[in-house]
Amino acid sequence: MTASYQIACINSDHKLHDEWMLYISPRFLTYTPKHPLFIKTQNYTLKTANHISELVELFRMRHHIFFNETGITDDHNLDLDQFDSLCDHLVIRSNETGEICGTYRMLSSEHTSKFYSQGEFSLDTFLNAPGVKLELGRACIHPQHRNGAVIDLLWKGIGEYAKKTNASYLFGCSSIMTVSPVMAKAIFKTMTNNQMTSEEFGIRPRSKYKMSFSKVTGEDLFEEKFLMGQIPSLLRSYINAGARVFGKPALDKEFQCIDFFTILNLKELSSSYEKRYFKKLDT
């Protein structure tokens, strides 16, 4: 049985596009997570995806959120890239309906030296620093489940996964849905004024993603309360945990957003997050 026929059987009710075949790898066809997780709460269950059919389901959910809800025109029905076959994927399902309502992918430096964030940012100094590094990406939560319980469960999954991989750093691109240079400069300035940024590691956007702020004016017209409100809840939770934004934001034209490169050094983890999500974590 060919790979294309196997996938067609799994998804007989849906048309898969040619792009899916571009990214097919043996790991998709014989998929098992490197570090399995399972956490059940009253309303939700978090686990690692463990089968190609489950991957297809979460790729569809990601596509719906990232493309349909943002208004970006796209002819495909799956969101995936060349890194998905290397990642473990956290999946949160509703205990009531069984449907996927949240997902997050995890990529450890134990298993690769290439990361999604490197496409947008120069990271050599950071990646060459000692310690296992865990890239978190493609955070996606269904609008009907964007609540404290789901974010809390995501953090529990992140904490458990960090323990299993002996991670010293969590990192990734944190997106804000704007492409306005004025808004980007204003948000970055507000973050800097509130000690949310760092110049350590000399991280900068690559030229393709660089935004020029030299001629941008008007950033001081926004109130700080409004600008702080533009920071998504997941990024705010990272900052509350002790994370910082490194360097200026990158402009991601494909997803019509700006990306802030975010690092959480687990040695600098806030005590509240350490007690709740990272117990017995030795960094």
Secondary structure, 3 states (H helix, E strand, C coil): CCHHHHHHHHCCCCCCCHHHHHCCCHHHHCCCCCCCCEEECCCEEEEECCCHHHHHHHHHHHHHHHHHCCCCCCCCCCCCCCCCCCCEEEEEEECCCCCEEEEEEEEECCCCCCCHHHHCEECHHHHHCCCEEEEEEEEEECHHHCCHHHHHHHHHHHHHHHHHHCEEEEEEEEEECCCCHHHHHHHHHHHHHCCCEECHHHCEECHHHECCCCCCCCHHHCCHHHHHHCCCHHHHHHHHHCCEEECCCEEECCCCEEEEEEEEEHHHCCHHHHHHHCCCCCC
